């Protein structure tokens, strides 16, 4: 494991490569992904996505990985590990196939789309997101905590909206 202070010194030098790769992954999703359906669109609006029409989902057997150096760095930071099941690049969401509870994962990633919109550009989002992961740890990053909290709120609303069938109906 690399010392966090060392990672903090490395990140600014590779930030342009990280941004370029993230932008390429977003373009790939825009070209090949599927648009949100009406229920997913509603979830996107619930979490605050301003432009749900731009979101595209890529269902993949394996999440994309950058070059070896960036993959190692992303793994050290906790962003892209062997346990990662979904990841967002701007409006492009990648979700591994055959996962249970993909609704939950999609909502979580839609929050990241909303965060991306707030920052306005990939470069800023990458810089802020990675810095927070380094400062607080991936699981305690404000971006991850917000995504988890908003996901829980939307799922709670979803379950509250589900009414049991009345007998005899």
C-alpha positions as CSV (number, residue, x, y, z in Angstrom):
1,X,0.0,0.0,0.0
2,X,1.3,3.4,-1.0
3,X,1.4,6.2,1.7
4,X,-1.4,8.7,1.3
5,X,1.0,11.6,1.3
6,X,2.9,10.0,-1.6
7,X,-0.4,9.5,-3.5
8,X,-1.3,13.2,-2.9
9,X,2.0,14.2,-4.6
10,X,1.5,11.8,-7.5
11,X,-2.1,12.7,-8.3
12,X,-1.5,16.2,-9.7
13,X,1.0,14.9,-12.2
14,X,-1.3,12.2,-13.6
15,X,-4.6,14.1,-13.3
16,X,-4.5,15.0,-17.0
17,X,-4.2,11.3,-18.0
18,X,-7.0,10.4,-15.5
19,X,-9.2,13.1,-17.0
20,X,-8.5,12.1,-20.6
21,X,-9.3,8.4,-19.8
22,X,-12.5,9.4,-17.9
23,X,-13.6,11.6,-20.9
24,X,-12.9,8.7,-23.3
25,X,-15.1,6.4,-21.1
26,X,-17.9,8.9,-21.1
27,X,-17.7,9.2,-24.9
28,X,-17.9,5.5,-25.2
29,X,-21.0,5.3,-23.0
30,X,-22.6,8.2,-24.9
31,X,-22.1,6.3,-28.2
32,X,-22.9,2.8,-27.0
33,X,-25.0,3.0,-23.9
34,X,-28.7,3.0,-23.4
35,X,-30.8,5.9,-22.3
36,X,-32.7,5.9,-19.0
37,X,-36.2,4.3,-19.0
38,X,-39.0,6.2,-17.4
39,X,-38.5,4.8,-13.9
40,X,-34.8,5.4,-14.1
41,X,-35.4,9.0,-15.4
42,X,-37.6,9.6,-12.3
43,X,-34.9,8.3,-10.0
44,X,-32.4,10.6,-11.7
45,X,-34.6,13.6,-11.1
46,X,-35.1,12.5,-7.5
47,X,-31.4,12.5,-6.8
48,X,-31.0,15.9,-8.5
49,X,-29.7,15.1,-12.0
50,X,-30.6,18.2,-14.1
51,X,-30.1,16.5,-17.6
52,X,-31.3,12.9,-17.3
53,X,-31.7,12.8,-21.1
54,X,-27.9,12.8,-21.3
55,X,-27.3,9.8,-19.0
56,X,-26.3,6.5,-20.7
57,X,-25.9,3.2,-19.1
58,X,-23.4,0.5,-20.2
59,X,-24.0,-3.0,-18.9
60,X,-20.6,-4.7,-19.1
61,X,-19.1,-8.0,-18.1
62,X,-16.1,-6.2,-16.8
63,X,-15.6,-2.6,-15.8
64,X,-13.2,-0.6,-18.0
65,X,-9.6,-0.1,-16.7
66,X,-7.1,2.5,-17.8
67,X,-3.4,1.9,-18.4
68,X,-1.5,-0.1,-15.8
69,X,-0.2,2.9,-13.8
70,X,-3.6,4.5,-13.6
71,X,-5.3,1.2,-12.7
72,X,-2.8,0.7,-9.8
73,X,-3.4,4.2,-8.6
74,X,-7.2,3.9,-8.8
75,X,-6.9,0.6,-6.9
76,X,-4.7,2.2,-4.2
77,X,-7.2,5.1,-3.7
78,X,-10.1,2.6,-3.7
79,X,-11.9,4.0,-6.7
80,X,-11.5,1.0,-9.0
81,X,-10.8,-2.3,-7.3
82,X,-11.7,-5.9,-8.0
83,X,-14.8,-5.4,-5.9
84,X,-16.0,-2.3,-7.8
85,X,-19.4,-3.1,-9.3
86,X,-20.2,0.2,-11.1
87,X,-18.5,3.4,-12.0
88,X,-19.6,6.8,-13.5
89,X,-17.8,9.0,-15.9
90,X,-19.7,12.2,-16.3
91,X,-23.0,11.1,-17.8
92,X,-21.7,7.6,-18.6
93,X,-22.6,4.9,-16.1
94,X,-21.0,1.5,-16.3
95,X,-22.6,-1.4,-14.3
96,X,-21.4,-4.9,-14.2
97,X,-23.8,-7.5,-15.6
98,X,-25.7,-10.0,-13.4
99,X,-25.5,-8.1,-10.1
100,X,-28.2,-8.3,-7.6
101,X,-30.0,-5.0,-6.7
102,X,-28.9,-3.1,-9.8
103,X,-31.5,-0.4,-9.0
104,X,-29.5,0.5,-5.9
105,X,-26.3,0.7,-7.9
106,X,-27.8,2.8,-10.6
107,X,-29.3,5.3,-8.1
108,X,-25.9,5.6,-6.4
109,X,-24.2,6.3,-9.8
110,X,-26.9,8.8,-10.7
111,X,-25.9,10.8,-7.6
112,X,-22.4,10.9,-9.0
113,X,-23.9,12.2,-12.3
114,X,-25.5,15.0,-10.2
115,X,-22.2,15.7,-8.5
116,X,-20.5,15.9,-11.9
117,X,-23.1,18.4,-13.0
118,X,-22.5,20.6,-10.0
119,X,-18.8,20.8,-10.7
120,X,-19.4,21.3,-14.4
121,X,-16.5,19.5,-16.0
122,X,-14.6,16.3,-15.9
123,X,-11.3,17.8,-14.8
124,X,-12.8,19.4,-11.7
125,X,-14.8,16.4,-10.8
126,X,-11.8,14.1,-11.1
127,X,-9.7,16.4,-9.0
128,X,-12.2,16.9,-6.3
129,X,-13.4,13.3,-6.1
130,X,-9.9,11.9,-5.9
131,X,-8.7,14.5,-3.4
132,X,-11.7,13.7,-1.1
133,X,-10.9,10.0,-1.4
134,X,-7.3,10.7,-0.4
135,X,-8.3,13.1,2.5
136,X,-11.1,11.0,4.0
137,X,-10.7,7.5,2.5
138,X,-12.9,6.2,-0.2
139,X,-15.7,5.0,2.0
140,X,-15.8,8.2,4.0
141,X,-15.4,10.6,1.1
142,X,-18.1,13.3,1.1
143,X,-19.0,12.3,-2.4
144,X,-19.5,8.6,-1.5
145,X,-21.4,9.5,1.7
146,X,-23.7,11.8,-0.2
147,X,-24.3,9.1,-2.9
148,X,-25.1,6.6,-0.2
149,X,-27.4,8.9,1.7
150,X,-29.3,10.0,-1.4
151,X,-29.6,6.3,-2.5
152,X,-31.1,5.3,0.8
153,X,-33.6,8.2,0.6
154,X,-34.8,7.3,-2.9
155,X,-35.0,3.6,-2.0
156,X,-37.0,4.4,1.1
157,X,-39.4,6.5,-1.0
158,X,-39.6,3.7,-3.5
159,X,-40.5,1.1,-0.8
160,X,-43.0,3.5,0.8
161,X,-44.8,3.9,-2.5
162,X,-45.2,0.2,-2.9
163,X,-48.6,-0.7,-1.4
164,X,-49.6,-4.3,-0.7
165,X,-52.4,-5.7,-2.8
166,X,-55.8,-5.7,-1.2
167,X,-57.4,-9.1,-0.6
168,X,-60.0,-9.8,-3.2
169,X,-58.7,-7.4,-5.8
